[in-house]
Amino acid sequence: MGILSGNPKDEPMHYGEVFGTWSFLLGAKAMVAGYQTMLNHIGDGDLHKLVEESIEAAQQEAKQIEILLKENGIGLPPSPPDRPKACLEEIPVGARFMDNEIAAAISADIAAGLVACSQMIGSCIREDIAMMFGQFHTQKATLGGKYLRLNKEKGWLIPPPLHIHKSVEC
């Protein structure tokens, strides 16, 4: 039996797996803090619920990665403090993030997260880590679909130029 056979949890992580998981965790923690701040700016009830779901998803991902890193003797990145709740009406209108801006920013974060998960899946030699990021990828794709639907329903989606092919009749 070689060092990379048997139970994947007994295999060492390679440097790419360490860096990728550590970086992913740092990003997840930053997103939780950022999204908690964004909650204070949201007026739309549907978006508020979806951002809360996004926070819960990022916190779950962070917990799983923290366990993995601790089991492998790897130090954790710093955690920003939880953000306090504020009253929307107390934030000056010109200083508020708009609901459509928040939805677009989080949609972009999800797209970047899908790429990060795919990159980790492709670079892993430990099946358990690859499967964990496969799970994250699936969850992010589902969440991204919810944001897409919400953006369309609310009229917040700004599509790129649309190509409509019209055939020329002779």
C-alpha positions as CSV (number, residue, x, y, z in Angstrom):
1,M,0.0,0.0,0.0
2,G,1.3,3.4,-0.9
3,I,0.9,6.7,0.9
4,L,-2.0,7.7,-1.4
5,S,-4.0,4.5,-1.1
6,G,-6.6,3.5,1.4
7,N,-8.7,5.9,3.4
8,P,-8.4,9.4,1.9
9,K,-8.7,11.0,5.3
10,D,-5.4,9.3,6.2
11,E,-3.6,10.8,3.2
12,P,-1.7,14.0,3.5
13,M,-3.0,17.2,1.8
14,H,-0.8,18.6,-0.9
15,Y,0.2,22.2,-0.9
16,G,-2.5,23.1,-3.5
17,E,-5.2,21.6,-1.4
18,V,-3.9,23.4,1.7
19,F,-3.8,26.7,-0.1
20,G,-7.1,26.3,-1.8
21,T,-9.0,25.2,1.2
22,W,-7.4,27.9,3.4
23,S,-8.2,30.6,0.8
24,F,-11.7,29.4,0.3
25,L,-12.3,29.6,4.1
26,L,-10.9,33.1,4.2
27,G,-13.3,34.1,1.4
28,A,-16.3,32.4,3.0
29,K,-15.7,34.2,6.3
30,A,-15.3,37.6,4.5
31,M,-18.6,36.9,2.6
32,V,-20.5,36.2,5.8
33,A,-19.4,39.5,7.3
34,G,-20.1,41.3,4.1
35,Y,-23.5,39.8,3.6
36,Q,-24.4,40.5,7.3
37,T,-23.7,44.2,6.5
38,M,-25.8,44.0,3.3
39,L,-28.7,42.7,5.3
40,N,-29.0,46.1,6.9
41,H,-29.4,47.7,3.5
42,I,-32.1,45.4,2.1
43,G,-35.7,46.5,1.8
44,D,-37.0,43.7,-0.3
45,G,-38.3,40.7,1.8
46,D,-37.5,38.0,-0.8
47,L,-33.9,39.3,-1.2
48,H,-33.5,39.4,2.6
49,K,-34.5,35.8,2.9
50,L,-32.1,34.8,0.1
51,V,-29.2,36.7,1.6
52,E,-29.9,35.0,5.0
53,E,-29.8,31.6,3.1
54,S,-26.5,32.7,1.5
55,I,-25.0,33.5,4.9
56,E,-26.1,30.1,6.3
57,A,-24.6,28.3,3.3
58,A,-21.2,30.1,3.7
59,Q,-21.2,29.4,7.4
60,Q,-21.8,25.7,6.7
61,E,-19.0,25.6,4.2
62,A,-16.7,27.3,6.6
63,K,-17.5,24.8,9.4
64,Q,-16.7,21.9,7.1
65,I,-13.4,23.4,5.9
66,E,-12.4,24.4,9.5
67,I,-12.8,20.8,10.6
68,L,-10.7,19.5,7.6
69,L,-7.9,22.1,8.3
70,K,-7.8,21.4,12.0
71,E,-7.7,17.6,11.4
72,N,-4.6,18.2,9.2
73,G,-2.9,20.6,11.7
74,I,-3.3,23.7,9.5
75,G,-3.9,27.1,11.1
76,L,-7.1,28.9,10.3
77,P,-7.4,32.3,8.8
78,P,-8.7,35.1,11.0
79,S,-12.5,35.5,11.4
80,P,-14.0,38.9,11.1
81,P,-16.5,39.8,13.8
82,D,-20.2,39.3,13.2
83,R,-21.8,42.5,12.0
84,P,-24.5,44.2,14.1
85,K,-28.0,44.7,12.9
86,A,-29.1,48.2,11.9
87,C,-32.3,49.8,10.9
88,L,-32.6,50.5,7.2
89,E,-34.2,53.9,7.8
90,E,-31.2,55.0,9.8
91,I,-28.9,54.6,6.8
92,P,-28.9,57.7,4.7
93,V,-30.4,57.1,1.2
94,G,-27.2,58.1,-0.6
95,A,-25.1,55.7,1.6
96,R,-27.3,52.6,1.1
97,F,-26.6,49.7,-1.2
98,M,-29.6,49.2,-3.5
99,D,-31.4,45.9,-3.5
100,N,-30.5,45.3,-7.2
101,E,-26.8,46.1,-6.4
102,I,-26.8,43.6,-3.6
103,A,-28.4,40.9,-5.7
104,A,-25.9,41.5,-8.5
105,A,-22.9,41.5,-6.2
106,I,-23.9,38.2,-4.6
107,S,-24.6,36.7,-7.9
108,A,-21.1,37.6,-9.0
109,D,-19.7,36.0,-5.8
110,I,-21.6,32.8,-6.5
111,A,-20.2,32.7,-10.1
112,A,-16.7,33.2,-8.7
113,G,-17.4,30.5,-6.1
114,L,-18.4,28.0,-8.8
115,V,-15.1,28.6,-10.5
116,A,-13.2,28.2,-7.2
117,C,-15.0,25.0,-6.4
118,S,-14.3,23.6,-9.9
119,Q,-10.6,24.5,-9.6
120,M,-10.4,22.7,-6.3
121,I,-12.1,19.6,-7.6
122,G,-9.7,19.5,-10.5
123,S,-6.6,20.0,-8.4
124,C,-7.4,17.6,-5.5
125,I,-5.8,14.2,-5.1
126,R,-7.8,13.4,-2.0
127,E,-11.3,12.2,-3.0
128,D,-12.9,13.4,0.2
129,I,-11.8,17.0,-0.4
130,A,-12.9,16.8,-4.1
131,M,-16.3,15.5,-3.0
132,M,-16.7,18.3,-0.4
133,F,-16.0,20.9,-3.1
134,G,-18.4,19.0,-5.5
135,Q,-21.1,19.4,-2.8
136,F,-20.3,23.1,-2.4
137,H,-20.5,23.5,-6.2
138,T,-23.9,21.9,-6.4
139,Q,-25.2,24.1,-3.5
140,K,-23.8,27.2,-5.1
141,A,-25.3,26.4,-8.5
142,T,-28.7,25.9,-6.8
143,L,-28.3,29.2,-4.9
144,G,-27.2,31.0,-8.1
145,G,-30.4,29.7,-9.8
146,K,-32.5,31.3,-7.0
147,Y,-30.7,34.6,-7.5
148,L,-31.2,34.5,-11.2
149,R,-34.9,33.8,-10.8
150,L,-35.2,36.6,-8.2
151,N,-33.3,39.1,-10.4
152,K,-35.6,38.3,-13.4
153,E,-38.8,38.5,-11.3
154,K,-37.8,41.8,-9.7
155,G,-36.6,43.3,-13.1
156,W,-33.1,43.7,-11.7
157,L,-31.3,41.6,-14.3
158,I,-29.3,43.6,-16.8
159,P,-28.6,41.3,-19.7
160,P,-25.7,41.8,-22.0
161,P,-26.6,42.7,-25.6
162,L,-28.9,40.0,-26.9
163,H,-28.2,38.4,-30.3
164,I,-31.4,37.7,-32.2
165,H,-30.7,36.0,-35.4
166,K,-33.1,36.9,-38.1
167,S,-33.0,34.9,-41.3
168,V,-33.0,37.0,-44.4
169,E,-35.6,35.8,-46.9
170,C,-34.6,36.2,-50.6
